[in-house]
Amino acid sequence: MATDASAAAALLPGVSAPSWKGVTTVYHAAQESPLKQPTLVVDAEKSPINNTVVVTEAAPSYSSDGRALIATSLVHGPDLDGAAVDERAMLGHLARLYRTSTSGWERVAAYDVAHALPSMTAPHEFRKPVRTDGVYVCGDHRDTSSIQGALVSGRRAADAVLSDLGVVLDESDPPTPPGRNGG
């Protein structure tokens, strides 16, 4: 079962439903890229900004007019919900993070996802079982609340299925694509 935590809890009695953290992602367009590399910039200061990235440095086709597309994610907390993003303050902080002027940046979109991440309140169990009541379960709610956690839990669930089936993989050989010599 590869679902979010609320759906997993509704479908499987052994899974508990979490509280959620929301994330707002704001997109800006700029005439020039503020960072000439596809790097996720994580904010170490105390601000609402969690991370920011120049999307077009990794995927230039995401811009139809040649401008840089910058995505900035803000995790909701006690002082921030999706509607409370202060544009001036955010642009000021982005100017410091990228060490450039943001005065010509144009806000092109904002998306608010209320149930983006399961909360990781202390104490947080970082490795929840991927087998529950005979069902293989994966998602960021089984690991860390992140894309990385979702991927890791998916791998853990796949490994559990293979182990239960008695399949042993030789990690030094890459998998053979289907339809090519044995698929």
ZIZI-V764485 format. One record per residue. N is the residue number from 1. PSI is psi in radians with two decimals (NA if undefined). NEAR is the number of other ideal C-beta (glycine too) atoms within 8 Angstrom. D_LAST is the distance of its C-alpha to the last C-alpha in whole Angstrom. Layout:
N:PSI:NEAR:D_LAST / N:PSI:NEAR:D_LAST
//
This chain:
1:1.98:9:25 / 2:1.58:6:24 / 3:3.03:8:28 / 4:2.96:9:31 / 5:-0.66:14:34 / 6:-0.76:10:36 / 7:-0.73:8:33 / 8:-0.73:14:32 / 9:-0.61:10:35 / 10:-0.53:6:36 / 11:-0.42:8:33 / 12:2.02:11:33 / 13:-0.48:4:37 / 14:0.00:5:36 / 15:2.31:12:35 / 16:2.53:5:38 / 17:2.33:7:39 / 18:3.01:9:40 / 19:2.86:6:42 / 20:2.67:11:41 / 21:2.36:12:42 / 22:2.75:13:42 / 23:2.34:13:41 / 24:2.25:14:42 / 25:2.18:11:41 / 26:2.33:12:43 / 27:2.33:13:42 / 28:2.63:14:45 / 29:2.44:12:45 / 30:2.60:13:47 / 31:-0.63:5:48 / 32:2.60:5:47 / 33:2.29:9:44 / 34:-0.16:12:46 / 35:2.04:9:43 / 36:0.73:4:41 / 37:2.63:5:38 / 38:1.38:6:35 / 39:2.31:8:37 / 40:2.11:6:37 / 41:2.08:10:41 / 42:2.29:6:42 / 43:2.06:11:45 / 44:-0.20:3:47 / 45:2.91:5:50 / 46:1.71:2:51 / 47:2.94:6:50 / 48:-0.30:10:48 / 49:2.19:13:46 / 50:-0.87:9:43 / 51:2.88:10:41 / 52:2.63:13:41 / 53:2.51:12:39 / 54:1.71:13:39 / 55:-0.68:11:36 / 56:-0.20:12:36 / 57:-0.50:13:36 / 58:-0.55:7:33 / 59:1.43:6:32 / 60:-0.47:6:35 / 61:-0.18:4:34 / 62:-0.09:7:35 / 63:2.16:11:38 / 64:-0.26:2:40 / 65:0.20:5:43 / 66:-0.06:3:42 / 67:2.79:9:44 / 68:2.44:13:42 / 69:2.11:13:41 / 70:2.24:15:41 / 71:2.29:10:40 / 72:2.19:13:42 / 73:2.36:11:41 / 74:2.09:14:44 / 75:2.28:12:43 / 76:2.57:11:46 / 77:-2.87:7:48 / 78:-0.48:3:52 / 79:0.11:5:53 / 80:2.25:11:50 / 81:3.14:6:49 / 82:-0.53:9:47 / 83:-0.13:5:50 / 84:0.50:7:52 / 85:2.01:12:51 / 86:1.85:6:54 / 87:-0.78:7:53 / 88:-0.79:6:55 / 89:-0.71:7:55 / 90:-0.81:14:51 / 91:-0.65:12:52 / 92:-0.74:9:54 / 93:-0.67:12:52 / 94:-0.62:16:49 / 95:-0.70:11:52 / 96:-0.74:7:52 / 97:-0.75:10:48 / 98:-0.11:11:48 / 99:0.85:6:51 / 100:2.90:6:52 / 101:2.42:5:54 / 102:0.22:13:52 / 103:-0.49:5:55 / 104:0.09:7:53 / 105:2.44:11:50 / 106:2.21:7:49 / 107:2.16:9:48 / 108:-0.40:7:45 / 109:2.79:6:44 / 110:2.39:9:43 / 111:2.29:6:41 / 112:2.14:9:42 / 113:1.84:9:39 / 114:-0.62:8:42 / 115:1.08:7:39 / 116:-0.71:9:37 / 117:2.36:11:37 / 118:2.40:12:37 / 119:2.55:9:41 / 120:1.11:8:41 / 121:2.53:5:44 / 122:2.50:4:45 / 123:2.34:3:44 / 124:2.22:6:41 / 125:1.88:5:38 / 126:-0.44:5:35 / 127:1.50:7:33 / 128:2.63:7:33 / 129:2.52:7:31 / 130:-0.06:12:27 / 131:2.13:8:27 / 132:2.09:10:30 / 133:0.74:6:31 / 134:0.13:4:28 / 135:2.39:8:26 / 136:2.20:9:24 / 137:2.32:14:26 / 138:2.76:12:26 / 139:2.94:12:28 / 140:-0.23:14:30 / 141:-0.17:12:33 / 142:-0.07:14:31 / 143:-2.42:13:31 / 144:2.59:9:34 / 145:1.48:10:34 / 146:2.96:8:33 / 147:-0.73:6:29 / 148:-0.75:8:29 / 149:-0.68:12:29 / 150:-0.76:12:27 / 151:-0.77:8:24 / 152:-0.75:10:25 / 153:-0.59:14:25 / 154:-0.74:10:22 / 155:-0.73:8:21 / 156:-0.72:13:23 / 157:-0.75:14:22 / 158:-0.74:8:18 / 159:-0.68:8:19 / 160:-0.73:11:22 / 161:-0.85:9:19 / 162:-0.74:10:17 / 163:-0.79:8:20 / 164:-0.49:6:21 / 165:-0.09:6:18 / 166:0.34:5:19 / 167:2.23:6:15 / 168:2.13:5:16 / 169:2.48:6:15 / 170:1.84:5:16 / 171:-0.32:4:18 / 172:-0.31:3:18 / 173:2.22:6:15 / 174:2.65:3:13 / 175:2.55:4:10 / 176:2.23:8:7 / 177:2.56:6:7 / 178:2.49:5:4 / 179:0.00:4:5 / 180:1.78:7:6 / 181:1.05:4:6 / 182:0.02:4:4 / 183:NA:7:0
//
